[in-house]
Amino acid sequence: MEKATHNWHKLGRIFNPQDVTDRLWLKEFAQAPATLVLDDRVRVYFSCRPSADADGQYTSRSAWVDLDRRDLTRVLAIAEQPILPLGDTGTFDEFGTYPVSVVRDGARVVACYAGWTRCQSVPFNTAIGLAHSDDGGQNFRKAGPGPILSFSPDEPFVLSGPKLRRWGSSWHLFYIAGRKWLLDGSRPEPVYRIRMATSDDGRTWVKANRDLIPVRLGDSEAQASPDVFRGRERFHMFFCYRHGTDYRNHNRGYRIGYAHSIDLLHWTREDEYAGLDVSIEGWDSEMVSYPHVFELDGTIYMLYLGNQVGRWGFGLARLDGTLD
């Protein structure tokens, strides 16, 4: 039997940070959405930015928006403050926390996040930190001033995009690791690939030290946001990918890819079955990226970013059917 494409029905843009006028630290962007399902609402974590400073530099903060569990297009509340402080001088997260992924661990909510620091020869570097919340995911405390997953001989820079999962007693962390930097005119652009680490306790991690997803666009393809959903028979990964340079446009911008696996290490890439692409016009007509797939009351949804990688917020799509 011929395999069917996943059929995602777009429900529209759910949250636009430009509509928030009373939080200067939440001025634009709502990037890398990730959910925590609560009794009456779905909390969506995202990363945002205040206006650029006098030198044109940004910081990145992380926050949440609560959606009505009975109507995911209805916003109930927005975080009053960022969920995490920026790091102290010289730390890995001095200039940003982006993105964030959360899971429950008993009464506690555990988060992994990417911390940003600025560099001289390239714009930034990132490593992955750990935090936890004891108030239902409203505020988080860092595990310490340093990262839990950082650079190594095989992963020399840009460890980011953490997607934290816990199945039974096993912890899995899907993330991206930098491969190289490319000059796009005078602008350095990072190339990164999808990787995985495992843990018995959620704090000490063992890297798989391998790229999980084969490339389609050549050696300069960048892959991001490896969101893994556990189906009845296999694991499904929705991710995004782009060209290495000149990607801030319709022709070379981010698209959503798809792969499946039985053992989490060996993945079959089949982007043609991803099922969600750019719109003809509007806020997601140039690119779609940073997918997050979750199940709510028997229905599977996807949150995703649109043009300029979430500058104008994120949208929601509903899957017709299931993920086996």
C-alpha positions, -999 to +999 in steps of 0.1 A: +000+000+000+013+034-009+022+056+021+001+087+025+014+122+032+007+135+067-023+158+062-019+189+084-048+214+085-035+249+092-056+267+119-038+300+115-014+321+135-020+317+172+003+342+188+020+374+174+045+391+197+038+424+179+004+424+197+021+426+231+027+462+240+034+462+278+065+440+280+096+457+266+116+424+269+089+408+246+091+431+217+094+408+187+099+371+178+081+341+193+105+313+184+108+276+190+074+268+206+072+239+230+043+228+251+034+217+286-002+204+289-020+216+321-055+208+334-073+236+317-047+251+294-017+244+272+014+264+281+036+272+251+072+282+258+089+304+233+118+327+230+116+364+222+137+396+221+136+432+232+146+458+207+182+458+195+207+479+215+227+508+201+251+485+184+223+465+167+228+435+191+200+415+205+195+394+236+171+365+237+147+358+266+123+329+271+086+331+282+053+313+279+018+320+266-012+299+279-038+287+254-072+275+263-072+237+263-107+237+248-099+262+221-062+265+213-067+296+193-077+315+225-049+331+246-055+330+283-023+346+297+012+357+289+042+355+313+047+387+332+085+381+333+111+359+315+112+324+329+150+325+333+175+352+341+204+359+318+237+345+330+265+364+347+294+380+329+314+354+309+289+326+313+275+306+284+240+322+287+250+358+293+232+371+262+203+347+257+182+317+265+168+302+233+152+277+227+136+259+257+121+224+259+103+209+290+092+176+304+075+165+336+095+147+363+070+140+390+059+173+405+088+191+389+091+205+354+126+201+339+138+223+311+167+222+287+177+254+270+204+268+248+225+296+263+240+322+240+273+341+242+287+366+218+319+361+198+343+382+178+350+362+146+314+349+144+282+364+159+276+338+186+282+304+202+258+283+222+257+254+247+229+236+264+218+243+300+195+227+325+168+243+347+138+232+367+105+246+380+086+237+412+057+261+405+041+243+376+063+257+349+058+294+356+094+301+367+126+281+365+158+279+384+191+270+367+210+239+377+241+259+378+261+286+360+275+262+334+260+240+306+252+203+308+261+197+272+289+216+256+316+215+229+338+185+222+363+174+196+334+160+174+310+189+182+332+220+182+306+248+185+269+257+184+251+231+205+215+243+204+179+234+197+174+210+226+143+188+225+140+169+258+121+137+260+116+111+287+102+076+279+100+055+310+132+058+329+153+069+299+160+105+291+167+115+255+180+149+243+178+157+206+198+188+196+219+203+169+257+207+167+277+230+145+296+216+115+311+247+100+306+284+094+300+298+059+306+334+048+275+348+031+290+380+018+305+394+050+280+376+072+290+343+089+262+316+088+263+284+108+258+249+094+245+224+119+232+188+120+208+169+143+223+148+171+212+129+202+224+122+238+210+099+264+209+100+302+198+079+332+192+109+355+186+139+332+219+156+343+248+135+330+246+129+293+262+104+268+264+117+233+257+093+204+284+112+184+267+108+150+245+128+127+210+113+127+195+127+095+211+124+061+213+157+040+192+165+009+207+199+000+244+189+000+271+194+026+260+229+034+224+220+045+216+232+080+191+211+101+173+223+132+145+216+157+145+178+159+110+172+174+105+135+181+070+120+187+066+084+199+039+066+178+024+032+183+050+014+162+079+038+156+093+072+163+085+102+141+108+132+138+096+165+123+125+190+119+134+219+097+162+224+072+175+252+049+203+261+025+236+272+041+235+307+027+210+332+013+181+315+031+161+345+043+137+342+013+111+319-002+133+299-025+160+289+000+143+294+033+134+269+060+111+240+052+098+212+074+113+177+070+103+143+083+120+111+093+110+079+111+130+053+132+126+022+152+156+026+175+162+064+176+196+060+161+189+050+125+164+073+107+148+071+073+143+106+059+111+112+038+105+149+036+078+143+010+056+130+038+061+159+061+028+173+050+031+210+059+046+237+036+045+274+031+013+292+023+006+311-009+006+344+010+007+358+045+028+354+076+041+319+066+045+323+028+083+325+028+093+297+052+080+273+078+103+260+106+108+249+142+079+224+143+067+211+177+043+181+176+021+172+206-010+152+214-040+167+232-072+149+240-067+124+212-057+149+185-022+156+173-012+192+166+019+210+153+031+244+163+055+261+139+072+293+129+066+314+098+085+341+079+118+354+093+120+324+117+092+336+140+095+374+139+057+375+137+049+346+159+038+310+156+009+291+141-010+259+147-019+229+125-041+199+133-032+164+119-060+145+102-054+110+115-027+096+137+011+089+138+015+051+140 
